[in-house]
Amino acid sequence: MHRPVTKIIGFAALLLIAAAGVHSEDNAPDVLRALDAKWTAAINAGDAEAVALLFAEDGRIFPSNAPAIAGRPAIRDYADGMSGLMNLNFVTEPDTIIVAASSDLAYLTGRYSLKFGPNDAPVEDVGKYLVVWQKIGDKWQVVVDTFTSDLRR
């Protein structure tokens, strides 16, 4: 008589373990959305180190109309260059987050707006972006970031 109870408890334990695994995978979009917000806040705060630490050691940025930026030190320098922009206001709006079935690779797409410079003559830009995230160990890191402006120059 104890055997069916043991089987039921064992089955329930397996369901709980499976549910816990599904839950941790299901929250990846929320985690990535929060990391996107953290990245945006770091850019607006001029925190180049925080921006760089969101990238994998060999991460890359492919900015429009500029050479590729490769590696965390170069990304830190690139972000540091943005920190000197007067009245910087960078906004991102993620719209799609897709996580691979393996739960270790994802991409995020969205729209951005950027404004900086003197109040009477600001520079403004709007466009779209694509970020590829990879889960390295237990941490999501950017492996590729690219963005393009919607404005014609």
N, C-alpha and C positions, 0 to 999 in steps of 0.2 A: 503493500500500500504506500509505502514511502517513496517508491520509485517514481510514480507519476508526479508527485509533488516536486521531487528533485528535478525531473525533466522540465516541469513548468517553470520552476525557479531558474534553471539554467537557460531556458528559452527566453524568459523575461530579462535575464542579465544580458544575453546577446542582443536583444532588442534595445536595451538601454545603451549598450556600447555602440551599436549601429546608429542610434539616434544621436548620441553625443558626437560621433564622427560627422554625420550629416549636418548637424548644427554648426560645427566649426567650419565646414566647407561653405555652408550657406551664408555665413557672415562675411565672407571675403569681399563682396561688393561694398558692404558698409565700411569695412576696414580700408579699402582702396579709396572710397569717397572721402573718408576722414584724412587719409594721407594726402590726397589732392588738396584738401583745405589747408592742411599743415604746410604744404609746399607753397601755396599761394600766400599764406600769412608770413612765411619766412622771406619770400621775395619782397613783400611790402615792408617788412621790418628791416630789410637790408642785411639779413643774416645769411651770408654766403656759406658758412660752415654748415648750417642746418639744411640748406638746399643741397649741398654736396653729399651730405650723409644719407639723403634719400636715394642716392644712386648707388648702383653696384660699383665695385672698384673699376671695372672696365666699361661702365655705362657710357652712352653716347647721346649727344644732342645734335639733331640735324635742323638747324635754323634755316628759315627761308632766306635766300639771297646771301648766304654766308657759308664759309667752310664748316665741315663737321667738327665737333668738339668731342674729344675722346679721353676718357679716364677721369676719375674723381678730382685730381688736382686741377686739370684744365676746366672742369665744370665749376669748381670753386672759384677760379679766376673769372670765369664768364659771369657767374652770379655776383661776384664782387663788383664787376663793372656796372651792373644794374643798380647796385646800392647807392651810387652817387647821383642817380637821377632825381631831380627836384620834383617834389609832389607826386611821387610814384603811386599810382593806383592800378593794381593788376587784379583782375577778377576772372575766375574760371567758373564755368558752368558745365560739369560733366553730364552727359546725356546717355551714354551707353557704357556698360561695364560687362565684359564677357570673361568668364573664368573657365579655363580648360578643364576637362573632366579629370585630369591628373591633379588639379587644384594647386599647381605650382607655377602656372603661367596665366597671365591675364592681360587684357588690353582695355584701355579706357579712352573714349573719345568725348570731345566736348567743344565748347566755344569759349573764346577768351575775349576780353577787352583790356586795353592798356592805355593809360593816359599819364603823361608826365610833362614837366616843364613849367614855365611861368603861367600863372593864372590867366593872363591876358592873351597868351599865344601857346596853348598846350599842344603837344604832339599826341595824336590819338590813333589807335589801331584797333581793329577787330578781326577775328579770324577763327580758325578751328585748330584743334590739336589732337594728337594721338600719342598715347603713352603705353609702352609695353612694360609690364611689371613681371618680375620673377620672384618666386618665394625661394630665398636662399637661407637654408637653415629654417628658422622659425620667423624670418623677417621678410616682408615684401620690399623689394628694391627696384628702382627704375633701371631698365637695361637699355631702352631706347625712348627718346622723346623727340617728337618733331611737331612743327607748327607752321602754318602758312596764313598769311594775311588775306583778307577778303578785299582789301583796298587795291585799286589799280594805281600804280605809281607812274 
